[in-house]
Amino acid sequence: MPTLSPLALLVAALADVYQQAQQHQVLIRKNEAATRTALVDPILRALGWDTADLYMVEPEHTVQNKQSLDYVLKSQDGTILAVVEAKKLGEPLDKLGHVWALIGYAFSLKPKVFIITDGIHWHCYSPEYSHYEPTTALHLAEETLLPTALQLLQLLDAAHGGYGLPKSLVTQPNALPFNASVPSAKESKSKSSKSVSQPPSQASKQSFTELSALNTLALLPGQKPASLLLPDGTIKAIQTWKDILLEVGRFLLLNKKNLQLPLPDKAGKKRFLFTFEKPAIGSSTLASYQGKPIFIYTHYSATDCIANALYAEAQLPPEARKTKVAVAF
């Protein structure tokens, strides 16, 4: 009788969790602890994580003395590889304000991946992507167990932390690549319009207009930006004028130390471009500055988004400005 492969064992574990959720959903839906015990813990154990080993899986990790994160998964050398937040079965995983706050807290630990799950749905977020939306969304169902198992192995297998591997391999630099985004073919197609980085060499293949020279009144009706060239030469795929402000704002937060916060917007009157408190009026997006959650105000017209993006660009230190911010359509 052949020995079951690690993938087959994981598929079997996922099938058991799926059946548990179907048969005992009334009980499991009552609270988060039941979901963790019946659904999340078995999957983590099947992926090689010993949930009873506090050095390997730290439970209830406190961030900034007020927010606890359910699971912090660590490598053999103590590096944080992933953070997993559990919600009770059936609870929506996309409550924007709540999710954005969790992402900010989780990314302050600098993990490779952050996951929110109710045991059946697994939403994966990556700090390598600028938008606060899942890079991968997995769902346990009878027909998806094999592809979901493959993706979970690439996202969360304990081997990424060196567990179960020969010591010689663990000590090799870059021997354990951690893939934080493993979309399916269908997801890859749907994600193609979202923000992704391109090599700087791609800039020469697109026609860019410097943001400072852009006249929105001269554009065709309904014309929207498609690509943004950041000061370091990175190109981001974008869809809206607000994306320009967000990307330049995030670039500033990453590249300037000792930024005076809260920072008034270009008008310098009633609104702040960056603030630690969520604005009571108008739209804003959660970001992070030196490990702390911060909000970027975005309730602007296209013209004001551009003006504030240029204002943010002007705050950059000289060493961060290799090229001018520019837009392609």
N, C-alpha and C positions, 0 to 999 in steps of 0.2 A: 504494500500500500504506500503510495508516494506521500512524502511529507508536504504539508501545506506550506506555500510560500508566504512571506510576510504580507504581500499584497492580499492574498486570499484570506489570511487571518484578519486583516483589517476590514475587508469586505464583510466577513462574518460578524465582526464586532459592530459594524455599522448597521447590519441587518437586525441584530439583536436590539440595538438602541432604537431603531425605527419601530420594531414590534412593541417595545416597552412604551414608547410614546403613544402608539395607537391603542394599546390595551389599558393603560393606566393614566390616560391624559387628564381625567378629572382630578385625580390626586396630584399629579405632577404639576398641573397648572396653578396649584394653590400658592406656591412660593418658589423663590429662586433656589433655596437650599435643596428642595426636592429635585429640581431640574439638574443641578450640579451633580448630585449623588447618582441619579438614575441615568442621566444622558451624557453629561459633559465629561465627568471623571472616567467612565469606561472608554471613551474615545481617546482621551489623552493617554491613558494607560496602554491602549492598543498601538499608539504612536510611539511608545517607548518611554513615556514620562511617568516616573514613579511619584504619584501624587501624595505619597506619605513621606517622601524625602524632602525636607524643608530647604535643603541646599539646592536641590534640583528644581522644585516647584514651590515657590514662595506664595502662600495664600494671603489674601487681604493685605497686600502691600500698600502702605499709606503714602500718599503723595501730598506734599504741602500741608500736612497735618489736618487735612479735612476730607480728602477723597481716598477711598480704598479701592484697589484694583484686585479682582478675584484671583487671577493666576499670573504670576510672573515666572516665565520659563527661562532657566539659566543654563549656560554651557558649563563644561567641566572647570573652566577657569573663572567662573563667576560672571561672565559677560551676559547681559540680558539679551536674549534672542527674540522673545515674543511676549506679548501681554494678551491675555484672554479674559474678556469680561462676559459673565453669564447673566442672562435674563430669564425669568420664568417662562416656561413653554407657552408659546402663543403671544407673548408680549411683542409689540412692534419694535423692530430694531432700528427704525429710521426716524425717531423723534428728533428733529434737527437740532434744537437747542441742546438737548440732553446728549446726543451723540457728539456734537462738536466739542462740548465740554470734556467728555470722556477722551476724545481723540487728543485734545490738548494735554490732558493729564498723562495719558499713556505715552505720547511722543516725548514728553519731558524726560522719560527714562531712556530715550534713544534706542528703542527696540527695532529689529528688522521688520516686524510685522505686528499689527494690532488687530485682534479679532473680537467681534461681538457676536454672541450666539445664544439661541434658546434651546440648543441641543439638536435641533432639526435644521434650522437655518444658520449658516455661518457667513458673516459679512467680514471680508478682509480689507484692511486699510494699510497703506504703505506710506512712510514718510518720504519716499522717493517721488510721490505724486503730490501735486500741489492742491488739488481739489479735495474737499472733504466729502468724498463719495467712495463707495467700495471699489477696489480694483478687481475684486473677485467676489461673487455671491454664490454660495453653494447651498444646495437643498437636498436633504436625504429623502429619497423615495425609492421604491423597489427597482425602477428602471434606471436610476442614476447612481447606484451604489458603487459600481466599478469606476466610472470617471471621477466621482467625488473622492473615492479612496485615493486615486492617483494624485489628485490635486492636494489633498490633505498631506500626503507623504512629502510632496515638494514644499508645502508651506510649513508643516509643523513636525516632521519626523525628528525624533530626539538625536538621530545621527548627525544633524546639523550642529549639535552641541558637542560632538565627539563621543557620545555614548554608544558603546557596542562596536566601536571601530578600533583597528590596530593602532597602537600608540604612535607608530611611525607616521601614520597618515594624519592623525590629529595634530601633530606638531608641524606639519608642512604648511607654509603660508598659503592662504587662499585655497586650501584643500577641501574646504566645506562651503561651497557657494550656497547662499540662502536665497531661494527664489521667493520673493514676497508677492509676486503677482503671477498667477497661472491661469489666465482666462481661457475658457473653451473657445472653439472656433466661432461659435455664435456670439459669445461675449466679446471676442476680439473685434468682430465686425461692428458691434454696437459701441465699443469703446473708441473706435478710430477717430471719432470727431471730438474726443475729449483731450484735455491737456496732456501732451507728451513731449519729452525733450528730444531734440534732434542734434546731431553733431554740428559744431560751428561751420564745418565745411559746406553744409547744406545751404547756408545763407546765400552763397553765390548763385544758386540755382533759382532763387526767388527774387522778385522785384520788391525791395523794401523802400519805404518812405520814412525818413526820420520823423519821430513823433512831434518834434518841435516845429516841423514844417507842414504838418497835416492840417488841412482845412476841411472840416466836416461838411461845410456848406457846399463844397465842390464835388462831393461824392454823389453817386447815383442814389435814387430813392431806395431805401432798404439795404444799401450796401453795408456789409459788416466785415470786420477784420477777420482774417483766417490764421495769421501767424504773427508772433511777436519776437523780435530780436532783443534779448536782454544785454545788459552792459558787459557780461562775460563772454558774449558770443553765442550763448545757448539760444536755441529757437524753441518756442512753445506754441503748440497748436491751441488756438483760442476761438471763441465764437461770438463774444459780445464785447462792448466797450468796457463794461465792468471788469471783464477778465484782464484787460490791460492794467487797470488800477490795482487789481489784486496781485498780479504777477510782479509788477514793479514794487508794490508795497512789501510783498514777501521777500523779494530780493534785498530790499533795504534792511528789513529786520534780520536777515541772515548775515549781512555784510557790514553793519555798522555797530560798533560797541558804544556804550554810553549814550544811547539815543534818549533824548529828553522826552519823557512820557508823563502824562498824555500829550500827544503832539497835535496842535491845532491844524485844521486843514488849510488850504491855500488862502481862503478868505480870511482866516484868522479871527473869526468873530464868535459864532455860537457853537460851531461843531468841531469835533476832534477827528482827525484822520485815523489815529491810533489811540485806543483807550483800553484800560483794564476792565472797565465796567461796560456791559452791553448797553448800547444806546437805547433809551426808552422810545425814541421815535426814529423811524427810517430803518432801512435794511443795513445789515452789517454781516461780516463773515469772520468766524473764529480763526485765528492764526496762533503763532507761538513766538515769543521773544525771550531768548535765554532760558528756555525751559518753562516759561510762564504763559498761561493763556492770555491772549490779547485780541481785541476786536478791530477789524479794519472797516471803517465806515464806507458804504458803497451807494448810498441813496443820492446819486447824482445823475445829471443828464450826460449825454455822450461828451459834450464839450467840457463839462466839469470833471468827468472821469479822466480825460486827457490832461487837463490842467493840473489835477492833483497827482497824476502819475509823473508828470514833468517835475512837479514840486518835490515828490519823493526821490526822483532821480537826482535832483540837485543836492539832496542831503547825503549822497553817497561819498565815502572817502575816495580820494584820487586813485588809490591803488585798485579800487573795484571797478573803475570806469575804463574798460578797454575799448568800448565802442559806444555809440549813441543808441538809445532805445529807438527802435524802428518797427514799422508795421507793414505787413503784406496782405493783399486781398485776393 
